Amino acid sequence: MSYYLENRSVTGGNTGGVEHSKFYRIEERGNEVVFTWGPTGAPGQSKVELVSDDPAIRKACMEKQLKAKQKRGYVVIQAGGQTVEARPSAEGRNWGLELEVHSNVDVAEIVAGMRSRGLEVNVETGRYFKSNGQKWDVKRDGSCGLEWASPILSGEAGLFAAKVAVEKIREVCPTAVNHQCGIHVTVGIEDFDYVAVKRLAIGYLKAQEHFYAECAEWRQDNQYCRRNNIHALNSIIASRNISHTLNALNASDRYQGLNWARYTERKIVEFRMMESSVAIRKVGAWIRMCVGFVDGMKMSKVKFNTSKPFLAETFKSVCDSAWRV
């Protein structure tokens, strides 16, 4: 018998915490029980925990360690060589990930790896098309090469799936991204009334520089993720209906850091400023920041009727105030 587990949990807060990417294997080798651990994708290190000719004793040792690791946030991926992948909860706000890579990657091998982990993938790399949110779509992107667009995801289960996809891209091609590639995170705000939409618009402009501070130098003045117009802040504060707010936001311009162009049609906003990456922890932390900020602005009690920028402490408090709604 054997168990393979992974830990991709976060400790210490959504934005400032430690995001784990570790594996743990528990297995029998003859009359030995062997534990192996390390960073996901690495060989790891091993130790013989028990030597016994009694299968009941070996089984008890394995089950004890299995329970201990599950309490520490590890998820069972395989048991006895069969994939079980007991994923965490999908409770929470809907979101989606678009990750751009250059075209010189082995799409077939990446897709095979994703499918082996239970992800449904649609491949049409010869053209660009609008995803329907049902599967992972691999499609052409005019600015960099290829785009990997997720289905509609939510909660820890969605984050786990996104990390699996990024992991498979990295395993096949660790250099899959370049300076032309970006990450887009779309976040659903269908539950926002006008007051909440206005709060989000104002809050983002007050927090905009904190988002860009997380991004690489070449994303600061990128034509596809320009800063939203900070001078519109007072007009948004004074606006009295959604049309005035969207006009002040210049919402038809989709190449802004926070893109509002799809709000009217689909009730989503899109964070476009982050550079692309196949680093699991970085992608996971960025998703948490974007979704956490939207959740936080929905529920936050911070004042939004002034133009004063958010302090770093206020920004972190908003992002950490909720992950699951």
C-alpha positions as MATLAB code, in Angstrom:
seq = 'MSYYLENRSVTGGNTGGVEHSKFYRIEERGNEVVFTWGPTGAPGQSKVELVSDDPAIRKACMEKQLKAKQKRGYVVIQAGGQTVEARPSAEGRNWGLELEVHSNVDVAEIVAGMRSRGLEVNVETGRYFKSNGQKWDVKRDGSCGLEWASPILSGEAGLFAAKVAVEKIREVCPTAVNHQCGIHVTVGIEDFDYVAVKRLAIGYLKAQEHFYAECAEWRQDNQYCRRNNIHALNSIIASRNISHTLNALNASDRYQGLNWARYTERKIVEFRMMESSVAIRKVGAWIRMCVGFVDGMKMSKVKFNTSKPFLAETFKSVCDSAWRV';
ca = [
       0.000    0.000    0.000;
       1.121    3.586   -0.595;
      -0.186    7.142   -0.292;
       0.906   10.247   -2.174;
      -0.137   13.618   -0.696;
       0.414   17.285   -1.530;
       0.145   20.446    0.533;
      -0.671   23.743   -1.177;
      -2.229   25.536    1.768;
      -1.424   29.027    3.018;
      -0.342   29.933    6.531;
      -0.029   33.439    7.919;
      -2.596   35.332    5.828;
      -3.659   35.547    2.189;
      -1.223   38.204    1.012;
       1.662   38.068    3.453;
       1.650   34.389    4.359;
       3.601   31.348    3.276;
       2.106   29.338    0.444;
       3.212   25.726    0.529;
       4.051   23.469   -2.417;
       5.161   20.207   -0.827;
       4.585   16.480   -1.278;
       4.657   13.550    1.125;
       4.734    9.845    0.222;
       3.981    6.979    2.610;
       4.732    3.515    1.260;
       5.577   -0.075    2.058;
       8.791   -1.529    0.656;
       8.825   -5.165    1.663;
       8.775   -5.173    5.462;
       9.654   -1.465    5.694;
       7.490    1.656    5.955;
       9.226    4.520    4.148;
       8.379    8.248    4.293;
       9.511   10.559    1.466;
       9.005   14.341    1.380;
      10.135   17.543   -0.303;
       9.066   20.337   -2.724;
       6.471   19.276   -5.293;
       8.188   17.977   -8.427;
      11.516   17.280   -6.665;
      12.926   13.821   -5.765;
      12.740   14.641   -2.050;
      14.417   12.837    0.811;
      13.419    9.545    2.443;
      13.701    7.729    5.724;
      12.744    4.246    6.911;
      10.233    4.836    9.688;
       9.501    1.230   10.608;
      10.760   -2.295    9.972;
       8.294   -5.053   10.842;
       7.233   -8.422    9.471;
       3.715   -7.821   10.808;
       1.478   -6.230    8.110;
      -0.958   -4.971   10.773;
       1.813   -3.006   12.484;
       2.969   -1.549    9.166;
      -0.609   -0.576    8.291;
      -1.134    1.138   11.653;
       2.095    3.110   11.209;
       1.050    4.288    7.741;
      -2.469    5.267    8.785;
      -1.183    7.195   11.792;
       1.146    9.259    9.590;
      -1.589    9.714    6.979;
      -3.956   11.234    9.536;
      -1.208   13.457   10.930;
      -0.397   14.876    7.485;
      -4.057   15.452    6.613;
      -4.438   17.497    9.801;
      -1.553   19.670    8.587;
      -3.273   20.477    5.285;
      -2.032   17.705    3.018;
      -4.454   16.389    0.397;
      -4.449   12.743   -0.718;
      -3.709   12.574   -4.448;
      -3.138    8.847   -4.862;
      -3.896    5.832   -2.705;
      -2.581    2.430   -3.700;
      -1.521    3.803   -7.063;
      -5.055    4.993   -7.894;
      -5.767    8.715   -8.248;
      -8.337    9.869   -5.710;
      -7.441   13.569   -5.323;
      -9.742   14.502   -2.450;
      -9.871   18.175   -3.300;
     -10.772   20.877   -0.791;
     -13.958   22.931   -0.741;
     -15.139   24.928   -3.776;
     -17.083   27.315   -1.552;
     -16.461   30.958   -2.372;
     -16.609   33.688   -4.992;
     -16.301   32.670   -8.658;
     -13.109   33.578  -10.470;
     -11.074   32.564  -13.490;
      -7.434   32.504  -14.550;
      -5.898   33.333  -17.917;
      -2.198   32.541  -18.144;
      -0.231   33.535  -21.226;
       2.826   31.598  -22.454;
       4.957   31.764  -25.558;
       4.147   29.373  -28.398;
       7.292   27.225  -28.112;
       5.832   24.756  -25.586;
       4.797   21.124  -25.931;
       1.045   21.581  -25.615;
       0.265   17.870  -25.977;
       2.498   16.856  -23.062;
       1.144   19.617  -20.810;
      -2.457   18.716  -21.621;
      -1.754   15.031  -20.968;
      -0.404   15.944  -17.550;
      -3.425   18.097  -16.754;
      -5.855   15.383  -17.832;
      -4.000   12.825  -15.732;
      -4.876   14.986  -12.725;
      -8.558   15.146  -13.601;
      -8.706   18.518  -15.385;
     -10.881   18.759  -18.500;
      -9.033   20.502  -21.326;
     -10.138   21.801  -24.727;
      -7.324   22.518  -27.222;
      -7.812   24.814  -30.223;
      -4.465   26.534  -30.611;
      -5.106   27.694  -34.170;
      -7.481   30.473  -33.181;
      -8.626   32.784  -30.419;
     -12.157   32.345  -29.069;
     -14.206   33.283  -26.027;
     -14.162   30.583  -23.372;
     -17.481   29.350  -22.010;
     -16.145   28.672  -18.522;
     -16.709   24.899  -18.657;
     -13.188   23.543  -19.298;
      -9.586   24.647  -19.510;
      -9.161   26.190  -22.962;
      -5.811   26.312  -24.733;
      -5.987   28.885  -27.520;
      -3.985   31.318  -29.597;
      -3.118   34.705  -28.150;
      -2.088   37.484  -30.513;
       0.219   39.296  -28.083;
       2.444   36.456  -26.908;
       1.599   33.044  -28.372;
      -0.787   30.897  -26.350;
      -3.283   31.404  -23.538;
      -4.470   28.881  -20.936;
      -7.927   29.935  -19.774;
      -9.483   28.180  -16.810;
     -13.113   27.216  -16.339;
     -15.082   29.120  -13.712;
     -13.371   28.265  -10.435;
     -13.997   29.028   -6.773;
     -12.588   28.473   -3.319;
      -9.672   26.272   -2.339;
     -10.686   23.600   -4.877;
     -10.366   26.133   -7.686;
      -7.013   27.304   -6.385;
      -5.815   23.709   -6.260;
      -6.886   23.117   -9.877;
      -5.176   26.320  -11.040;
      -1.947   25.280   -9.360;
      -2.112   21.823  -10.943;
      -2.383   23.443  -14.382;
       0.519   25.822  -13.701;
       2.570   22.946  -12.306;
       2.108   20.910  -15.488;
       3.162   23.842  -17.676;
       6.260   24.321  -15.518;
       7.154   20.607  -15.541;
       7.172   20.501  -19.332;
       8.653   23.954  -19.953;
      10.105   25.902  -16.989;
      10.821   28.824  -19.359;
       7.277   28.964  -20.790;
       6.824   32.696  -20.112;
       8.645   35.816  -21.257;
       8.248   39.591  -20.900;
       5.350   39.619  -23.348;
       3.197   37.297  -21.234;
       0.730   38.298  -18.535;
      -1.721   36.816  -16.045;
      -5.362   37.893  -15.938;
      -7.636   37.059  -13.021;
     -11.365   37.597  -13.575;
     -13.544   37.882  -10.476;
     -17.331   37.615  -10.371;
     -19.234   40.476   -8.739;
     -22.781   39.460   -9.647;
     -23.697   39.814   -5.970;
     -22.643   43.491   -5.873;
     -25.341   46.137   -5.743;
     -24.594   49.659   -6.974;
     -23.152   50.787   -3.646;
     -20.784   47.811   -3.574;
     -19.727   48.388   -7.204;
     -18.972   52.000   -6.399;
     -17.033   50.977   -3.285;
     -14.963   48.537   -5.353;
     -14.219   51.168   -8.004;
     -13.129   53.711   -5.409;
     -11.269   51.173   -3.318;
      -9.295   49.910   -6.290;
      -8.138   53.397   -7.273;
      -7.112   54.042   -3.674;
      -5.213   50.724   -3.654;
      -3.945   50.665   -7.259;
      -0.279   51.256   -6.454;
      -0.245   48.330   -4.025;
      -1.234   46.007   -6.873;
       1.417   47.381   -9.230;
       4.028   47.150   -6.469;
       3.692   43.366   -6.761;
       4.408   43.441  -10.508;
       7.638   43.396  -12.483;
       9.189   46.551  -13.887;
       8.135   45.742  -17.453;
       4.469   45.642  -16.404;
       4.461   49.160  -14.965;
       3.889   50.899  -18.317;
       2.591   48.002  -20.392;
       0.086   48.995  -23.084;
      -2.179   46.055  -22.231;
      -2.521   46.878  -18.511;
      -2.312   50.643  -18.126;
      -3.108   52.170  -14.761;
      -6.720   53.223  -14.283;
      -7.179   56.990  -14.254;
      -6.636   58.103  -10.666;
      -8.014   61.550  -11.564;
     -11.441   59.972  -12.020;
     -11.636   59.206   -8.307;
     -13.527   62.322   -7.245;
     -15.977   61.904  -10.144;
     -16.665   58.325   -9.063;
     -17.160   59.393   -5.455;
     -19.677   62.001   -6.630;
     -21.482   59.674   -9.088;
     -25.105   58.783   -8.351;
     -25.805   55.819  -10.652;
     -23.987   52.965  -12.353;
     -23.838   54.686  -15.758;
     -22.043   57.705  -14.325;
     -19.661   55.434  -12.418;
     -18.798   53.350  -15.495;
     -18.349   56.479  -17.600;
     -15.944   57.918  -15.042;
     -14.060   54.598  -15.069;
     -13.809   54.685  -18.879;
     -15.116   51.137  -18.632;
     -15.031   50.463  -22.381;
     -11.211   50.485  -22.310;
     -10.305   46.877  -21.553;
      -6.549   47.498  -21.450;
      -6.627   48.975  -17.963;
      -5.087   47.321  -14.908;
      -8.582   46.685  -13.572;
     -10.719   46.026  -16.620;
     -14.438   46.872  -16.286;
     -15.337   46.224  -19.948;
     -17.190   42.992  -19.190;
     -19.083   44.255  -16.167;
     -22.293   45.156  -17.993;
     -22.487   41.869  -19.915;
     -21.142   39.355  -17.403;
     -20.798   41.163  -14.038;
     -17.076   40.475  -13.762;
     -13.922   42.559  -13.366;
     -10.476   41.567  -14.566;
      -7.085   42.209  -12.932;
      -4.577   42.416  -15.812;
      -1.371   43.885  -14.393;
       0.624   40.863  -13.180;
       3.345   39.341  -15.362;
       2.910   35.699  -16.290;
       4.611   33.041  -14.201;
       4.834   29.275  -13.797;
       5.778   29.639  -10.122;
       2.941   27.939   -8.257;
       3.253   30.024   -5.093;
       3.333   33.313   -6.977;
       0.266   32.511   -9.075;
      -1.639   31.255   -6.038;
      -0.790   34.319   -3.961;
      -1.869   36.655   -6.769;
      -5.236   34.908   -7.164;
      -5.769   35.162   -3.418;
      -4.922   38.866   -3.462;
      -7.320   39.695   -6.315;
     -10.247   37.617   -5.040;
      -9.544   38.623   -1.452;
      -9.593   42.311   -2.383;
     -12.968   41.993   -4.111;
     -14.388   40.062   -1.164;
     -12.891   42.568    1.227;
     -14.346   45.586   -0.550;
     -17.772   43.932   -0.488;
     -17.638   43.507    3.265;
     -15.144   46.142    4.405;
     -16.103   48.984    6.728;
     -13.202   51.205    5.644;
     -14.140   54.686    4.484;
     -14.404   55.049    0.720;
     -15.861   58.541    0.388;
     -12.447   60.244    0.357;
      -9.628   60.225   -2.196;
      -6.934   59.369    0.341;
      -4.927   56.294   -0.812;
      -4.987   53.102    1.216;
      -2.060   52.551    3.520;
      -0.293   49.213    3.176;
      -1.889   48.013    6.417;
      -5.370   48.905    5.187;
      -4.763   47.175    1.859;
      -3.572   43.996    3.544;
      -6.531   44.073    5.915;
      -8.978   44.332    3.003;
      -7.325   41.478    1.062;
      -7.171   39.232    4.123;
     -10.676   39.993    5.375;
     -12.224   37.123    3.412;
     -11.292   34.333    1.047;
     -14.436   32.248    1.255;
     -17.757   34.047    1.389;
];
